[in-house]
Amino acid sequence: MKGIIVEDEFPAREELKYFINSFSNIEIIDEFDNGVDVLKFIQENIIDVIFLDINIPMIDGMLLARTIDNFKVKPKIVFITAYKEHAVDAFELEAFDYILKPYSEERIVSMLEKLENIKVLLDNKKEKNTKIISIEGSLDKVSLWKNDKLIVVKIDDIYYCEADERETIVFTKEDKYVVKSSITEFEKNLASDKIFKTHRSFIVNTSKIEAIIPWFNNTYKLKLKDLNAEVPVSRSKIKDFRKLMHI
């Protein structure tokens, strides 16, 4: 896993580099103290993660992150900053983590472990190819964490998913699971014509809908079979939802 550090204060950069080198296998291939040089670098190089301060010269970290968000291949962004007021913006950009200075060793190590665990899972999926392939050539099962175990779950058994900060909660009829990624990233694993993102924070399996209930501003609430749960359909999704459901 390759990464870069973007931090204009040398002591902070050295401290972060020490933790990364000591507690992970992440290779820091370059360091920067301003946003312009970073932008040039990532346009020519593929990296896995950026450890990014917000208060940096020329192009600040938040503007840099918004620019990177438009890239086709996007590295994970870990904000490391003294400014807590940008946390909401970071969440909307689906940053991997947001760590406030002065940070603790425990907090940094935990973040590094999560980064490497995700990398291992992705590599295992590519190498082992253990998932069952559907007619369209897509995966019809996903592996979900529960109590420190990976459980293989059929996509058809998923009722709905809900965003929870930087994680995604996946609900089946009998259980729920935690996915250590944003709901947008998780949606990419759900290759099924029954899966529909109704809202920025919700995904639903349309085969599990029991009732479509009109709601305010011409939106809907979806009542699901077997579960005491309702899923909203946002205004931006109404047109596509009606087309999908033939209403």
SEDREN-80948 format. One record per residue (C-alpha): residue number from 0; residue in one letter; chain; x, y, z. Coordinates in steps of 0.2 Angstrom, whole numbers, plus 2048, in hexadecimal, padded with zeros to 3 digits. Layout:
N
num->NUM&residu->a&chaine->A&east->X&north->Y&up->Z
...
% end
This chain:
247
num->0&residu->m&chaine->A&east->800&north->800&up->800
num->1&residu->k&chaine->A&east->808&north->811&up->7FB
num->2&residu->g&chaine->A&east->804&north->822&up->802
num->3&residu->i&chaine->A&east->80A&north->834&up->803
num->4&residu->i&chaine->A&east->80A&north->840&up->812
num->5&residu->v&chaine->A&east->804&north->852&up->80F
num->6&residu->e&chaine->A&east->809&north->85D&up->81E
num->7&residu->d&chaine->A&east->812&north->86E&up->81E
num->8&residu->e&chaine->A&east->819&north->86C&up->830
num->9&residu->f&chaine->A&east->829&north->861&up->830
num->10&residu->p&chaine->A&east->827&north->85B&up->842
num->11&residu->a&chaine->A&east->815&north->855&up->83F
num->12&residu->r&chaine->A&east->81A&north->84D&up->82F
num->13&residu->e&chaine->A&east->829&north->843&up->837
num->14&residu->e&chaine->A&east->81E&north->83D&up->845
num->15&residu->l&chaine->A&east->810&north->837&up->83A
num->16&residu->k&chaine->A&east->81D&north->82E&up->82F
num->17&residu->y&chaine->A&east->825&north->826&up->83E
num->18&residu->f&chaine->A&east->814&north->81E&up->843
num->19&residu->i&chaine->A&east->810&north->819&up->831
num->20&residu->n&chaine->A&east->821&north->810&up->82F
num->21&residu->s&chaine->A&east->820&north->809&up->841
num->22&residu->f&chaine->A&east->80F&north->802&up->841
num->23&residu->s&chaine->A&east->80A&north->7FE&up->82F
num->24&residu->n&chaine->A&east->811&north->7F7&up->81E
num->25&residu->i&chaine->A&east->80C&north->807&up->815
num->26&residu->e&chaine->A&east->819&north->80E&up->80A
num->27&residu->i&chaine->A&east->81B&north->821&up->80B
num->28&residu->i&chaine->A&east->821&north->825&up->7F9
num->29&residu->d&chaine->A&east->822&north->838&up->7FB
num->30&residu->e&chaine->A&east->81E&north->847&up->806
num->31&residu->f&chaine->A&east->817&north->858&up->802
num->32&residu->d&chaine->A&east->814&north->868&up->80B
num->33&residu->n&chaine->A&east->808&north->871&up->7FF
num->34&residu->g&chaine->A&east->7F9&north->86C&up->7F5
num->35&residu->v&chaine->A&east->7FF&north->871&up->7E3
num->36&residu->d&chaine->A&east->80D&north->864&up->7E3
num->37&residu->v&chaine->A&east->802&north->857&up->7EA
num->38&residu->l&chaine->A&east->7F5&north->85A&up->7DC
num->39&residu->k&chaine->A&east->803&north->858&up->7CF
num->40&residu->f&chaine->A&east->80A&north->848&up->7D7
num->41&residu->i&chaine->A&east->7F9&north->83F&up->7D8
num->42&residu->q&chaine->A&east->7F5&north->843&up->7C6
num->43&residu->e&chaine->A&east->804&north->839&up->7C0
num->44&residu->n&chaine->A&east->805&north->82C&up->7CE
num->45&residu->i&chaine->A&east->7F9&north->81F&up->7D5
num->46&residu->i&chaine->A&east->7F9&north->81E&up->7E8
num->47&residu->d&chaine->A&east->7EE&north->815&up->7F5
num->48&residu->v&chaine->A&east->7ED&north->822&up->803
num->49&residu->i&chaine->A&east->7F0&north->835&up->807
num->50&residu->f&chaine->A&east->7F3&north->83A&up->819
num->51&residu->l&chaine->A&east->7ED&north->84C&up->817
num->52&residu->d&chaine->A&east->7EE&north->85C&up->821
num->53&residu->i&chaine->A&east->7E1&north->869&up->81E
num->54&residu->n&chaine->A&east->7EB&north->879&up->821
num->55&residu->i&chaine->A&east->7F8&north->878&up->814
num->56&residu->p&chaine->A&east->7FE&north->885&up->808
num->57&residu->m&chaine->A&east->7F9&north->889&up->7F6
num->58&residu->i&chaine->A&east->7EA&north->87D&up->7F5
num->59&residu->d&chaine->A&east->7E3&north->878&up->806
num->60&residu->g&chaine->A&east->7E0&north->866&up->80B
num->61&residu->m&chaine->A&east->7CD&north->867&up->809
num->62&residu->l&chaine->A&east->7CD&north->86F&up->7F8
num->63&residu->l&chaine->A&east->7DA&north->862&up->7F3
num->64&residu->a&chaine->A&east->7CF&north->854&up->7F9
num->65&residu->r&chaine->A&east->7C0&north->85B&up->7EF
num->66&residu->t&chaine->A&east->7CB&north->85B&up->7DF
num->67&residu->i&chaine->A&east->7D1&north->849&up->7E2
num->68&residu->d&chaine->A&east->7BF&north->844&up->7E5
num->69&residu->n&chaine->A&east->7BC&north->847&up->7D2
num->70&residu->f&chaine->A&east->7CA&north->83B&up->7CD
num->71&residu->k&chaine->A&east->7C5&north->82A&up->7C5
num->72&residu->v&chaine->A&east->7D1&north->821&up->7D0
num->73&residu->k&chaine->A&east->7D1&north->829&up->7E2
num->74&residu->p&chaine->A&east->7DD&north->825&up->7F0
num->75&residu->k&chaine->A&east->7D6&north->824&up->802
num->76&residu->i&chaine->A&east->7D8&north->834&up->80B
num->77&residu->v&chaine->A&east->7DC&north->835&up->81E
num->78&residu->f&chaine->A&east->7DB&north->847&up->824
num->79&residu->i&chaine->A&east->7E6&north->84B&up->833
num->80&residu->t&chaine->A&east->7E3&north->85C&up->838
num->81&residu->a&chaine->A&east->7E0&north->868&up->847
num->82&residu->y&chaine->A&east->7D0&north->86E&up->840
num->83&residu->k&chaine->A&east->7C1&north->865&up->846
num->84&residu->e&chaine->A&east->7B4&north->870&up->83C
num->85&residu->h&chaine->A&east->7B8&north->867&up->82C
num->86&residu->a&chaine->A&east->7B3&north->856&up->832
num->87&residu->v&chaine->A&east->7A1&north->857&up->829
num->88&residu->d&chaine->A&east->7A9&north->85C&up->818
num->89&residu->a&chaine->A&east->7B6&north->84E&up->81A
num->90&residu->f&chaine->A&east->7A7&north->842&up->81D
num->91&residu->e&chaine->A&east->79E&north->848&up->80E
num->92&residu->l&chaine->A&east->7AE&north->845&up->804
num->93&residu->e&chaine->A&east->7AE&north->833&up->80B
num->94&residu->a&chaine->A&east->7BF&north->835&up->812
num->95&residu->f&chaine->A&east->7C6&north->825&up->81A
num->96&residu->d&chaine->A&east->7CA&north->82E&up->82B
num->97&residu->y&chaine->A&east->7CA&north->83E&up->833
num->98&residu->i&chaine->A&east->7D7&north->840&up->841
num->99&residu->l&chaine->A&east->7D9&north->84F&up->84C
num->100&residu->k&chaine->A&east->7EA&north->856&up->852
num->101&residu->p&chaine->A&east->7F2&north->853&up->85E
num->102&residu->y&chaine->A&east->7EE&north->841&up->85B
num->103&residu->s&chaine->A&east->7F2&north->832&up->865
num->104&residu->e&chaine->A&east->7FD&north->823&up->860
num->105&residu->e&chaine->A&east->7EE&north->818&up->863
num->106&residu->r&chaine->A&east->7E3&north->822&up->857
num->107&residu->i&chaine->A&east->7F0&north->821&up->84A
num->108&residu->v&chaine->A&east->7F3&north->80F&up->84C
num->109&residu->s&chaine->A&east->7E1&north->80B&up->84B
num->110&residu->m&chaine->A&east->7DF&north->814&up->83B
num->111&residu->l&chaine->A&east->7EE&north->80C&up->833
num->112&residu->e&chaine->A&east->7E7&north->7FB&up->838
num->113&residu->k&chaine->A&east->7D6&north->7FF&up->82F
num->114&residu->l&chaine->A&east->7DF&north->804&up->820
num->115&residu->e&chaine->A&east->7E9&north->7F5&up->81E
num->116&residu->n&chaine->A&east->7DB&north->7E9&up->822
num->117&residu->i&chaine->A&east->7D1&north->7F0&up->814
num->118&residu->k&chaine->A&east->7E0&north->7EE&up->809
num->119&residu->v&chaine->A&east->7E1&north->7DC&up->80E
num->120&residu->l&chaine->A&east->7CF&north->7D9&up->80B
num->121&residu->l&chaine->A&east->7CF&north->7E1&up->7F9
num->122&residu->d&chaine->A&east->7DF&north->7D7&up->7F5
num->123&residu->n&chaine->A&east->7D7&north->7C6&up->7FB
num->124&residu->k&chaine->A&east->7C8&north->7CA&up->7F0
num->125&residu->k&chaine->A&east->7D2&north->7CC&up->7E1
num->126&residu->e&chaine->A&east->7DE&north->7BD&up->7E4
num->127&residu->k&chaine->A&east->7D2&north->7B0&up->7EA
num->128&residu->n&chaine->A&east->7C3&north->7B4&up->7E0
num->129&residu->t&chaine->A&east->7B8&north->7AA&up->7EC
num->130&residu->k&chaine->A&east->7A8&north->7B3&up->7E8
num->131&residu->i&chaine->A&east->79A&north->7AB&up->7DE
num->132&residu->i&chaine->A&east->798&north->7B3&up->7CD
num->133&residu->s&chaine->A&east->787&north->7B8&up->7C7
num->134&residu->i&chaine->A&east->780&north->7B7&up->7B5
num->135&residu->e&chaine->A&east->786&north->7C9&up->7B1
num->136&residu->g&chaine->A&east->798&north->7C4&up->7B8
num->137&residu->s&chaine->A&east->796&north->7CE&up->7C8
num->138&residu->l&chaine->A&east->797&north->7C8&up->7DA
num->139&residu->d&chaine->A&east->787&north->7C2&up->7E2
num->140&residu->k&chaine->A&east->78E&north->7C1&up->7F4
num->141&residu->v&chaine->A&east->798&north->7CC&up->7FF
num->142&residu->s&chaine->A&east->7A2&north->7C9&up->80E
num->143&residu->l&chaine->A&east->79D&north->7D3&up->81E
num->144&residu->w&chaine->A&east->7A5&north->7D5&up->82F
num->145&residu->k&chaine->A&east->79C&north->7CF&up->83F
num->146&residu->n&chaine->A&east->7A4&north->7CC&up->84F
num->147&residu->d&chaine->A&east->7B6&north->7CB&up->847
num->148&residu->k&chaine->A&east->7B0&north->7BF&up->83A
num->149&residu->l&chaine->A&east->7AD&north->7C1&up->828
num->150&residu->i&chaine->A&east->79C&north->7BA&up->823
num->151&residu->v&chaine->A&east->797&north->7B7&up->811
num->152&residu->v&chaine->A&east->786&north->7BE&up->80E
num->153&residu->k&chaine->A&east->77B&north->7BD&up->7FE
num->154&residu->i&chaine->A&east->778&north->7CE&up->7F7
num->155&residu->d&chaine->A&east->765&north->7C8&up->7F4
num->156&residu->d&chaine->A&east->765&north->7C6&up->807
num->157&residu->i&chaine->A&east->769&north->7D8&up->80B
num->158&residu->y&chaine->A&east->75A&north->7E3&up->80F
num->159&residu->y&chaine->A&east->762&north->7F4&up->810
num->160&residu->c&chaine->A&east->772&north->7FD&up->815
num->161&residu->e&chaine->A&east->774&north->80D&up->81F
num->162&residu->a&chaine->A&east->783&north->819&up->820
num->163&residu->d&chaine->A&east->78A&north->81B&up->831
num->164&residu->e&chaine->A&east->798&north->828&up->831
num->165&residu->r&chaine->A&east->7A6&north->820&up->827
num->166&residu->e&chaine->A&east->79E&north->80E&up->829
num->167&residu->t&chaine->A&east->78F&north->806&up->821
num->168&residu->i&chaine->A&east->783&north->7FB&up->82B
num->169&residu->v&chaine->A&east->77C&north->7ED&up->820
num->170&residu->f&chaine->A&east->76B&north->7E5&up->826
num->171&residu->t&chaine->A&east->764&north->7D4&up->821
num->172&residu->k&chaine->A&east->755&north->7CC&up->828
num->173&residu->e&chaine->A&east->75D&north->7C4&up->837
num->174&residu->d&chaine->A&east->76D&north->7CE&up->83A
num->175&residu->k&chaine->A&east->777&north->7DE&up->837
num->176&residu->y&chaine->A&east->789&north->7E0&up->832
num->177&residu->v&chaine->A&east->796&north->7EF&up->832
num->178&residu->v&chaine->A&east->7A0&north->7F3&up->822
num->179&residu->k&chaine->A&east->7AF&north->7FE&up->825
num->180&residu->s&chaine->A&east->7AC&north->808&up->816
num->181&residu->s&chaine->A&east->7A1&north->816&up->810
num->182&residu->i&chaine->A&east->790&north->811&up->809
num->183&residu->t&chaine->A&east->795&north->817&up->7F7
num->184&residu->e&chaine->A&east->7A4&north->80C&up->7F7
num->185&residu->f&chaine->A&east->79A&north->7FD&up->7FE
num->186&residu->e&chaine->A&east->78D&north->800&up->7F0
num->187&residu->k&chaine->A&east->79A&north->7FB&up->7E3
num->188&residu->n&chaine->A&east->79A&north->7E9&up->7EA
num->189&residu->l&chaine->A&east->787&north->7E7&up->7E8
num->190&residu->a&chaine->A&east->786&north->7E1&up->7D6
num->191&residu->s&chaine->A&east->773&north->7DF&up->7D5
num->192&residu->d&chaine->A&east->765&north->7E7&up->7CC
num->193&residu->k&chaine->A&east->75B&north->7E6&up->7DC
num->194&residu->i&chaine->A&east->766&north->7F2&up->7E5
num->195&residu->f&chaine->A&east->762&north->804&up->7E5
num->196&residu->k&chaine->A&east->76A&north->813&up->7EE
num->197&residu->t&chaine->A&east->75A&north->81C&up->7F4
num->198&residu->h&chaine->A&east->764&north->82A&up->7FD
num->199&residu->r&chaine->A&east->776&north->82F&up->801
num->200&residu->s&chaine->A&east->775&north->825&up->811
num->201&residu->f&chaine->A&east->76A&north->816&up->80C
num->202&residu->i&chaine->A&east->76A&north->808&up->800
num->203&residu->v&chaine->A&east->75B&north->7FC&up->7FE
num->204&residu->n&chaine->A&east->758&north->7EB&up->7F6
num->205&residu->t&chaine->A&east->748&north->7EF&up->7EC
num->206&residu->s&chaine->A&east->742&north->7DD&up->7ED
num->207&residu->k&chaine->A&east->740&north->7DF&up->800
num->208&residu->i&chaine->A&east->734&north->7EE&up->7FF
num->209&residu->e&chaine->A&east->723&north->7EB&up->806
num->210&residu->a&chaine->A&east->71B&north->7FC&up->804
num->211&residu->i&chaine->A&east->720&north->80D&up->7FC
num->212&residu->i&chaine->A&east->719&north->81B&up->807
num->213&residu->p&chaine->A&east->717&north->82D&up->800
num->214&residu->w&chaine->A&east->721&north->839&up->80B
num->215&residu->f&chaine->A&east->724&north->84C&up->80B
num->216&residu->n&chaine->A&east->72A&north->856&up->7FC
num->217&residu->n&chaine->A&east->724&north->848&up->7F1
num->218&residu->t&chaine->A&east->731&north->83B&up->7F8
num->219&residu->y&chaine->A&east->72E&north->82A&up->7FF
num->220&residu->k&chaine->A&east->731&north->81F&up->80D
num->221&residu->l&chaine->A&east->733&north->80C&up->80A
num->222&residu->k&chaine->A&east->72D&north->7FF&up->816
num->223&residu->l&chaine->A&east->736&north->7EF&up->815
num->224&residu->k&chaine->A&east->730&north->7DD&up->817
num->225&residu->d&chaine->A&east->734&north->7D4&up->827
num->226&residu->l&chaine->A&east->73D&north->7E3&up->82F
num->227&residu->n&chaine->A&east->737&north->7F2&up->83A
num->228&residu->a&chaine->A&east->741&north->7FE&up->82F
num->229&residu->e&chaine->A&east->73D&north->80C&up->822
num->230&residu->v&chaine->A&east->749&north->812&up->815
num->231&residu->p&chaine->A&east->747&north->824&up->80E
num->232&residu->v&chaine->A&east->748&north->828&up->7FB
num->233&residu->s&chaine->A&east->74F&north->839&up->7F9
num->234&residu->r&chaine->A&east->749&north->846&up->7EC
num->235&residu->s&chaine->A&east->758&north->844&up->7E1
num->236&residu->k&chaine->A&east->755&north->831&up->7E0
num->237&residu->i&chaine->A&east->742&north->832&up->7DD
num->238&residu->k&chaine->A&east->742&north->832&up->7CA
num->239&residu->d&chaine->A&east->74E&north->823&up->7C9
num->240&residu->f&chaine->A&east->744&north->81A&up->7D6
num->241&residu->r&chaine->A&east->733&north->81C&up->7CE
num->242&residu->k&chaine->A&east->73B&north->816&up->7BD
num->243&residu->l&chaine->A&east->742&north->807&up->7C6
num->244&residu->m&chaine->A&east->732&north->802&up->7CF
num->245&residu->h&chaine->A&east->727&north->807&up->7C0
num->246&residu->i&chaine->A&east->71D&north->814&up->7CA
% end
